[in-house]
Amino acid sequence: MKMHLSTWICYAVGYVFITSGMLKLIVPDFKGTFISLGLPFPESTLFLVAIAELTCGALIISRLYIKLATAPLILIMFGALYLTKLPILLQQGLLAFLFEARLDIVMVILLLLIWQHVPGKTGSG
């Protein structure tokens, strides 16, 4: 059975966010990372981001509520770029930024492609 490219993209994107969300919940180092970002309520923010990544990643893999699932992930990725990669651009320059932000940029592009081109079931039928 041949799968469409959009199905593979959904599986890849969902995989990245599910694994990222799981690691945020079980690896203690992430707590320190979120604290160092200066976010308000870093532990709660970490938990909410992890749950959003797990839930939205699972919905994308399941191809359910795709527009609803991609929106928070796009927001999370822009937040990650702003909070963790922009300082690299300002302190170390363009090449270091491009290297460190490569996965973030690819994920934003794939999320935008999913948002625009992948129809998802609404769960109603």
C-alpha positions as CSV (number, residue, x, y, z in Angstrom):
1,M,0.0,0.0,0.0
2,K,1.4,3.4,-1.0
3,M,1.2,6.3,1.4
4,H,0.9,9.9,0.4
5,L,3.8,12.3,1.2
6,S,1.5,14.2,3.6
7,T,1.0,11.1,5.7
8,W,4.8,10.6,6.1
9,I,5.1,14.3,7.0
10,C,2.4,13.9,9.6
11,Y,4.2,10.8,11.1
12,A,7.6,12.6,11.1
13,V,6.2,15.8,12.7
14,G,4.1,13.9,15.3
15,Y,7.1,11.7,16.2
16,V,9.3,14.7,16.8
17,F,6.7,16.4,19.1
18,I,5.8,13.2,21.0
19,T,9.4,12.4,21.8
20,S,10.1,16.0,22.7
21,G,7.1,16.2,25.0
22,M,8.0,12.9,26.7
23,L,11.5,14.0,27.3
24,K,10.4,17.3,28.8
25,L,8.3,15.3,31.3
26,I,11.0,12.7,32.3
27,V,14.4,14.4,31.9
28,P,15.1,16.8,34.9
29,D,17.5,19.0,32.8
30,F,14.5,20.6,31.0
31,K,13.4,22.1,34.3
32,G,16.7,24.0,34.6
33,T,16.4,25.1,30.9
34,F,13.0,26.6,31.4
35,I,14.1,28.3,34.6
36,S,17.1,29.8,32.8
37,L,14.8,31.3,30.1
38,G,13.3,33.6,32.7
39,L,9.7,32.5,32.0
40,P,7.0,33.0,34.6
41,F,6.1,29.8,36.4
42,P,8.8,27.8,34.5
43,E,7.7,24.4,35.9
44,S,4.1,24.9,35.0
45,T,5.1,26.2,31.6
46,L,7.3,23.2,31.0
47,F,4.4,20.9,31.9
48,L,2.0,22.7,29.6
49,V,4.4,22.7,26.7
50,A,5.1,19.0,27.2
51,I,1.4,18.1,27.3
52,A,0.7,20.3,24.3
53,E,3.5,18.6,22.3
54,L,2.3,15.1,23.3
55,T,-1.3,15.8,22.6
56,C,-0.9,17.7,19.4
57,G,1.8,15.3,18.1
58,A,-0.7,12.4,18.7
59,L,-3.5,14.2,16.9
60,I,-1.3,14.9,13.9
61,I,-0.2,11.3,13.7
62,S,-3.9,10.3,14.0
63,R,-4.8,12.9,11.4
64,L,-7.5,14.3,13.7
65,Y,-8.2,18.0,14.3
66,I,-5.1,18.9,12.3
67,K,-5.7,22.7,12.2
68,L,-6.3,22.7,15.9
69,A,-3.2,20.6,16.6
70,T,-0.8,22.5,14.4
71,A,-1.6,26.0,15.7
72,P,-0.2,25.5,19.3
73,L,2.9,23.7,17.9
74,I,3.6,26.6,15.5
75,L,3.3,28.9,18.5
76,I,5.7,26.7,20.6
77,M,8.2,26.7,17.7
78,F,8.2,30.4,17.3
79,G,8.6,30.7,21.1
80,A,11.5,28.3,21.0
81,L,13.1,30.3,18.2
82,Y,12.6,33.6,20.0
83,L,13.7,32.4,23.5
84,T,16.5,30.0,22.7
85,K,17.8,30.8,19.2
86,L,17.5,34.5,18.8
87,P,20.1,35.0,21.6
88,I,22.5,32.8,19.6
89,L,22.0,35.1,16.6
90,L,22.7,38.2,18.7
91,Q,25.7,36.7,20.5
92,Q,27.4,34.3,18.1
93,G,26.2,35.4,14.7
94,L,24.3,34.2,11.7
95,L,26.1,30.9,11.0
96,A,25.8,29.7,14.6
97,F,22.1,30.7,14.6
98,L,21.4,28.9,11.4
99,F,23.1,25.7,12.6
100,E,21.4,25.7,16.1
101,A,17.9,26.6,14.6
102,R,17.9,24.1,11.8
103,L,15.4,21.7,13.3
104,D,13.2,24.5,14.6
105,I,13.1,26.0,11.1
106,V,12.3,22.7,9.4
107,M,9.6,22.0,11.9
108,V,8.0,25.4,11.4
109,I,8.0,24.8,7.6
110,L,6.5,21.3,8.0
111,L,3.9,22.5,10.4
112,L,2.9,25.3,7.9
113,L,2.7,22.7,5.1
114,I,0.5,20.5,7.3
115,W,-1.7,23.5,8.3
116,Q,-2.2,24.5,4.6
117,H,-2.4,21.2,2.8
118,V,-3.4,18.3,5.0
119,P,-7.1,17.7,5.5
120,G,-7.8,16.2,8.9
121,K,-10.8,14.3,10.2
122,T,-12.9,16.4,12.6
123,G,-13.8,13.5,14.7
124,S,-17.5,13.9,13.9
125,G,-17.7,11.3,11.2
